[in-house]
């Protein structure tokens, strides 16, 4: 089999007319022409076709060659448009479109990929948390408050509110009881913010802190708590997170992680980031140290307010019955460390000589539980 073709030698842009002949053993193409000092012999196993060629009637061949770069291709190009030869090559040479890689390329690829993954993990789990802690301390309070209100507004939209504040519960008697309870817990303390505690109409047994000194209590928590002391204990715990700026640190860490992943896998719009931050805070899972510090803050706050820290243990027991030991929407109550250890710590923190005063009167307690009615 023989035919005519065009050869680009790889050293110039000149197109050379050449003759292409198949050897008698049908194991190589012999390329000859006036422009060649001697015929070129390209073994058939070494032939490689260039892809993405728009003309199906042609085939552009090069030769597998051990070069210094990663292409492993001869620079010469052979353009064959003889229909018989094109058809024969495509029928008999299934490896024409094979991709050749230098030995060790996959090892280098996997090493590079592993390095990239390690760098991302280092950023997400080491550098960003440390940076978030620094930024939380540097962020002006007024900026933090504005940021927290934006996150809270997004949370309300997650829960079905059509406008900001639509889910807020403000029955006057219940609001007065809540304000009295918060004032008792924060008396003589410098929280660092003008504390805002809001009850929203939602059945989840949950409470969480938002950046900027804002605490959201869900109505399901008021309905699920058996005593006002239990609600006071949860509030004291959340106030501890506020005082230590844990929600801000958590939000900054989440925002950094989202931004980093957005750069890697695609853009995240501002609204998408806000949604993810809202979900992160609703299901907040702080570090073990942050949880332990919030618990310790709650113990001291409750004792100072003549309330028993063991009320927090009772609330933990309620959460465990509702959600289990280490999972569920109350993950930041039910883990870090395990709930059983926290229950024991809360009971041990209650002084034997403590003479507790009720967090609220029975009338105030019923008013608080009815704040959304």
C-alpha positions as CSV (number, residue, x, y, z in Angstrom):
1,X,0.0,0.0,0.0
2,X,1.3,3.4,-0.9
3,X,0.1,6.9,-1.4
4,X,0.9,10.6,-1.3
5,X,1.0,12.8,1.8
6,X,2.4,16.1,3.2
7,X,5.2,16.3,5.7
8,X,5.9,19.1,8.1
9,X,9.4,18.4,9.4
10,X,9.0,20.3,12.7
11,X,11.9,22.6,11.9
12,X,10.1,25.0,9.5
13,X,6.5,25.7,8.3
14,X,7.3,24.4,4.9
15,X,5.0,21.7,3.6
16,X,6.8,18.9,1.7
17,X,5.1,16.6,-0.7
18,X,6.1,13.0,0.1
19,X,5.4,9.4,-0.8
20,X,4.2,7.0,1.9
21,X,4.7,3.3,1.5
22,X,3.8,0.4,3.8
23,X,6.7,-2.0,4.2
24,X,6.4,-5.6,3.0
25,X,6.1,-6.8,6.5
26,X,3.4,-4.2,7.1
27,X,5.1,-3.1,10.3
28,X,6.1,0.5,9.3
29,X,5.5,3.4,7.1
30,X,8.4,4.6,4.8
31,X,8.3,8.3,4.1
32,X,10.4,9.5,1.1
33,X,10.6,12.6,-1.0
34,X,12.9,15.1,-2.7
35,X,13.1,17.2,0.4
36,X,14.4,14.3,2.5
37,X,18.0,13.3,2.5
38,X,17.0,9.8,3.3
39,X,13.7,8.0,3.8
40,X,12.1,8.1,7.2
41,X,10.8,4.9,8.8
42,X,8.0,5.2,11.3
43,X,7.1,1.9,12.9
44,X,3.3,1.4,13.0
45,X,3.2,0.8,16.8
46,X,4.8,4.3,17.2
47,X,2.2,6.1,15.2
48,X,-0.1,8.6,17.0
49,X,-2.9,10.6,15.5
50,X,-3.5,14.1,16.5
51,X,-7.1,14.7,17.8
52,X,-9.6,17.4,17.2
53,X,-8.9,17.6,13.5
54,X,-11.9,19.1,11.7
55,X,-11.5,17.2,8.4
56,X,-12.5,13.5,8.8
57,X,-11.1,12.7,5.4
58,X,-7.6,13.4,6.6
59,X,-5.5,12.0,9.4
60,X,-2.5,13.8,10.9
61,X,0.1,11.5,12.3
62,X,3.1,12.0,14.5
63,X,5.5,9.5,16.0
64,X,5.9,8.4,19.6
65,X,9.4,9.5,20.6
66,X,11.3,9.7,23.9
67,X,11.7,13.5,24.0
68,X,12.9,15.8,26.8
69,X,9.4,17.2,27.5
70,X,6.2,15.5,28.6
71,X,4.7,15.2,25.1
72,X,6.7,12.2,24.0
73,X,6.1,13.2,20.4
74,X,8.2,13.7,17.3
75,X,7.9,17.3,16.1
76,X,7.3,16.1,12.6
77,X,3.7,15.9,11.3
78,X,2.5,13.7,8.4
79,X,-0.8,14.7,6.8
80,X,-2.4,11.8,5.0
81,X,-5.5,12.4,2.8
82,X,-5.4,9.2,0.6
83,X,-8.8,7.7,1.4
84,X,-7.6,4.1,1.2
85,X,-4.7,4.6,3.5
86,X,-6.7,6.7,6.0
87,X,-9.3,4.0,6.2
88,X,-6.7,1.3,6.6
89,X,-4.9,3.1,9.4
90,X,-8.1,3.8,11.3
91,X,-9.2,0.1,11.0
92,X,-5.9,-1.6,11.8
93,X,-4.3,0.8,14.3
94,X,-6.6,1.1,17.3
95,X,-3.8,2.7,19.4
96,X,-3.5,5.8,17.2
97,X,-5.1,8.0,19.8
98,X,-3.2,6.6,22.8
99,X,-1.9,9.2,25.3
100,X,1.7,8.6,26.2
101,X,3.0,9.6,29.6
102,X,6.6,9.6,30.7
103,X,7.5,7.0,33.3
104,X,6.9,8.4,36.7
105,X,4.3,11.0,35.5
106,X,1.5,9.4,37.5
107,X,3.6,9.3,40.6
108,X,4.4,13.0,40.2
109,X,0.7,13.7,39.6
110,X,-0.4,11.9,42.7
111,X,2.4,13.6,44.8
112,X,1.2,17.0,43.5
113,X,-2.4,16.1,44.2
114,X,-1.5,14.9,47.7
115,X,0.4,18.1,48.3
116,X,-2.5,20.2,47.2
117,X,-5.0,18.3,49.4
118,X,-2.6,18.6,52.3
119,X,-2.3,22.3,51.7
120,X,-6.1,22.7,51.6
121,X,-6.5,20.7,54.8
122,X,-3.8,22.7,56.5
123,X,-5.6,25.9,55.4
124,X,-9.1,24.7,56.5
125,X,-8.2,23.0,59.8
126,X,-5.1,24.9,61.0
127,X,-4.5,28.3,59.4
128,X,-8.1,29.5,59.0
129,X,-9.0,28.7,62.6
130,X,-6.0,30.5,63.8
131,X,-6.7,33.4,61.5
132,X,-10.4,33.5,62.4
133,X,-9.4,33.8,66.1
134,X,-7.2,36.8,65.3
135,X,-9.8,38.5,63.1
136,X,-12.5,38.0,65.7
137,X,-10.4,40.0,68.1
138,X,-9.7,42.8,65.6
139,X,-13.3,43.1,64.1
140,X,-15.0,46.2,65.4
141,X,-18.0,45.5,67.6
142,X,-20.4,47.6,65.4
143,X,-19.3,45.7,62.3
144,X,-19.7,42.4,64.1
145,X,-23.2,43.4,65.2
146,X,-24.2,44.3,61.6
147,X,-22.8,41.0,60.4
148,X,-24.7,39.1,63.0
149,X,-27.9,40.7,62.1
150,X,-27.4,39.7,58.5
151,X,-26.8,36.1,59.5
152,X,-29.8,36.1,61.8
153,X,-32.0,37.4,58.9
154,X,-30.8,34.6,56.7
155,X,-31.6,32.1,59.5
156,X,-35.2,33.5,59.6
157,X,-35.5,33.0,55.9
158,X,-34.3,29.4,56.3
159,X,-37.1,28.9,58.8
160,X,-39.7,30.3,56.4
161,X,-39.9,33.9,57.3
162,X,-40.8,36.2,54.4
163,X,-39.4,39.3,56.1
164,X,-37.0,40.1,59.0
165,X,-38.5,39.6,62.4
166,X,-41.6,37.8,61.1
167,X,-41.0,34.8,63.4
168,X,-40.1,36.8,66.5
169,X,-42.2,36.1,69.5
170,X,-43.0,39.3,71.6
171,X,-46.0,38.6,73.8
172,X,-45.5,41.4,76.4
173,X,-45.6,39.2,79.6
174,X,-43.3,36.6,78.1
175,X,-40.9,39.3,76.9
176,X,-40.8,40.8,80.3
177,X,-40.0,37.4,81.9
178,X,-37.2,36.8,79.4
179,X,-35.7,40.2,79.9
180,X,-35.8,39.7,83.7
181,X,-34.1,36.3,83.3
182,X,-31.4,37.7,81.0
183,X,-30.8,40.7,83.4
184,X,-30.3,38.3,86.3
185,X,-27.8,36.2,84.4
186,X,-25.8,39.2,83.2
187,X,-25.9,41.3,86.3
188,X,-22.4,42.7,87.0
189,X,-20.9,41.1,83.9
190,X,-19.2,42.8,81.0
191,X,-20.3,40.7,78.0
192,X,-18.7,43.1,75.5
193,X,-21.9,43.6,73.6
194,X,-25.4,45.0,74.1
195,X,-26.9,41.5,74.5
196,X,-30.0,40.7,72.4
197,X,-32.0,37.6,73.1
198,X,-34.8,36.7,70.7
199,X,-37.4,33.9,70.7
200,X,-38.6,32.7,67.4
201,X,-41.5,30.5,66.5
202,X,-40.0,27.2,65.6
203,X,-40.5,23.7,67.0
204,X,-36.8,22.7,67.1
205,X,-35.4,22.3,70.7
206,X,-32.5,24.6,70.1
207,X,-30.7,27.8,71.0
208,X,-27.7,29.4,69.4
209,X,-25.5,32.4,69.5
210,X,-25.0,34.7,66.5
211,X,-22.1,37.1,66.0
212,X,-22.5,40.5,67.6
213,X,-24.0,39.5,71.0
214,X,-27.3,38.0,69.6
215,X,-28.8,34.8,71.0
216,X,-31.7,33.1,69.3
217,X,-34.0,30.8,71.4
218,X,-36.4,28.6,69.6
219,X,-39.9,28.1,71.0
220,X,-39.3,24.3,71.0
221,X,-36.7,24.8,73.7
222,X,-39.2,26.6,75.9
223,X,-41.7,23.9,75.4
224,X,-39.2,21.1,75.9
225,X,-37.7,22.5,79.1
226,X,-39.3,21.3,82.3
227,X,-38.2,24.3,84.5
228,X,-37.1,27.9,84.0
229,X,-33.8,26.9,85.6
230,X,-33.1,24.7,82.6
231,X,-33.7,27.6,80.2
232,X,-31.5,29.8,82.3
233,X,-28.8,27.2,82.1
234,X,-28.9,27.1,78.3
235,X,-28.9,30.9,78.1
236,X,-25.9,31.0,80.4
237,X,-24.1,28.6,78.1
238,X,-24.9,30.7,75.0
239,X,-23.9,33.9,76.8
240,X,-20.6,32.1,77.4
241,X,-20.1,31.6,73.7
242,X,-21.0,35.3,73.1
243,X,-18.5,36.5,75.8
244,X,-15.8,34.4,74.2
245,X,-16.8,35.5,70.6
246,X,-17.1,31.9,69.5
247,X,-19.9,32.6,67.0
248,X,-17.8,35.3,65.3
249,X,-14.8,33.0,65.2
250,X,-16.9,30.1,63.9
251,X,-18.5,32.3,61.2
252,X,-15.1,33.7,60.1
253,X,-13.7,30.2,59.9
254,X,-16.7,28.9,57.9
255,X,-16.6,32.0,55.6
256,X,-12.9,31.4,55.0
257,X,-13.5,27.7,54.3
258,X,-16.3,28.5,51.9
259,X,-14.3,31.1,50.1
260,X,-11.3,28.7,49.8
261,X,-13.5,25.9,48.4
262,X,-15.2,28.4,46.1
263,X,-11.8,29.3,44.6
264,X,-11.0,25.6,44.2
265,X,-14.4,24.2,42.9
266,X,-16.3,27.2,41.6
267,X,-17.5,30.7,42.6
268,X,-19.8,31.1,45.6
269,X,-22.1,34.1,45.6
270,X,-22.5,36.3,48.7
271,X,-26.0,34.9,49.3
272,X,-24.7,31.3,49.1
273,X,-22.0,32.1,51.6
274,X,-24.6,33.6,54.0
275,X,-26.8,30.6,53.7
276,X,-23.9,28.3,54.6
277,X,-22.9,30.5,57.5
278,X,-26.5,30.4,58.8
279,X,-26.6,26.6,58.6
280,X,-23.2,26.4,60.3
281,X,-24.4,28.5,63.2
282,X,-27.7,26.8,63.6
283,X,-25.9,23.4,63.8
284,X,-22.9,24.9,65.5
285,X,-20.2,22.4,66.6
286,X,-17.6,24.4,68.4
287,X,-14.2,23.0,69.5
288,X,-13.9,21.0,72.7
289,X,-12.1,23.9,74.3
290,X,-14.8,26.3,73.3
291,X,-17.6,24.1,74.6
292,X,-15.7,23.5,77.9
293,X,-15.1,27.2,78.3
294,X,-18.8,28.0,77.6
295,X,-19.8,25.3,80.2
296,X,-17.5,26.8,82.8
297,X,-18.8,30.3,82.1
298,X,-22.3,29.0,82.5
299,X,-21.5,27.3,85.8
300,X,-20.0,30.5,87.3
301,X,-22.8,32.6,85.9
302,X,-25.5,30.3,87.3
303,X,-23.9,30.2,90.8
304,X,-23.5,34.0,90.8
305,X,-27.2,34.3,90.0
306,X,-28.2,31.8,92.8
307,X,-29.1,29.2,90.2
308,X,-27.9,25.5,90.2
309,X,-25.5,24.4,87.4
310,X,-27.1,21.0,87.6
311,X,-30.0,22.5,85.7
312,X,-27.6,22.4,82.7
313,X,-27.2,18.7,83.4
314,X,-31.0,18.3,83.4
315,X,-31.2,20.1,80.1
316,X,-28.4,17.9,78.6
317,X,-30.4,14.9,79.7
318,X,-33.4,16.2,77.9
319,X,-31.3,16.8,74.7
320,X,-29.9,13.3,75.0
321,X,-33.4,11.8,75.2
322,X,-34.4,13.9,72.2
323,X,-31.4,13.6,70.0
324,X,-29.0,11.0,71.3
325,X,-25.5,11.3,72.7
326,X,-23.4,12.8,69.9
327,X,-25.7,13.9,67.0
328,X,-28.7,15.8,66.0
329,X,-29.5,19.5,65.6
330,X,-28.1,20.1,69.1
331,X,-24.7,18.9,68.1
332,X,-22.9,21.7,70.0
333,X,-24.7,20.6,73.1
334,X,-24.4,16.8,72.5
335,X,-20.7,16.6,71.8
336,X,-17.2,18.1,72.4
337,X,-16.8,16.4,74.9
338,X,-19.3,13.6,75.1
339,X,-22.6,14.5,76.8
340,X,-22.2,12.1,79.7
341,X,-19.0,13.9,80.8
342,X,-20.6,17.3,80.6
343,X,-23.6,16.1,82.6
344,X,-21.3,14.9,85.3
345,X,-19.3,18.2,85.2
346,X,-22.5,20.3,85.6
347,X,-23.6,18.3,88.6
348,X,-20.1,18.5,90.2
349,X,-20.1,22.3,89.7
350,X,-23.2,22.8,91.9
351,X,-22.0,23.8,95.4
352,X,-23.5,21.9,98.3
353,X,-24.1,25.1,100.2
354,X,-25.9,26.8,97.3
355,X,-29.4,28.0,98.3
356,X,-31.0,28.5,94.8
357,X,-33.7,30.9,94.1
358,X,-36.2,30.1,91.3
359,X,-35.2,31.6,88.0
360,X,-38.8,32.8,87.5
361,X,-42.0,32.7,89.4
362,X,-44.6,30.2,88.2
363,X,-46.5,33.0,86.5
364,X,-43.5,34.4,84.8
365,X,-42.5,30.9,83.7
366,X,-45.9,30.3,82.1
367,X,-45.7,33.7,80.4
368,X,-42.3,32.8,78.9
369,X,-43.5,29.5,77.6
370,X,-46.5,31.3,76.0
371,X,-44.4,34.1,74.5
372,X,-45.2,32.8,71.0
373,X,-48.9,32.2,71.6
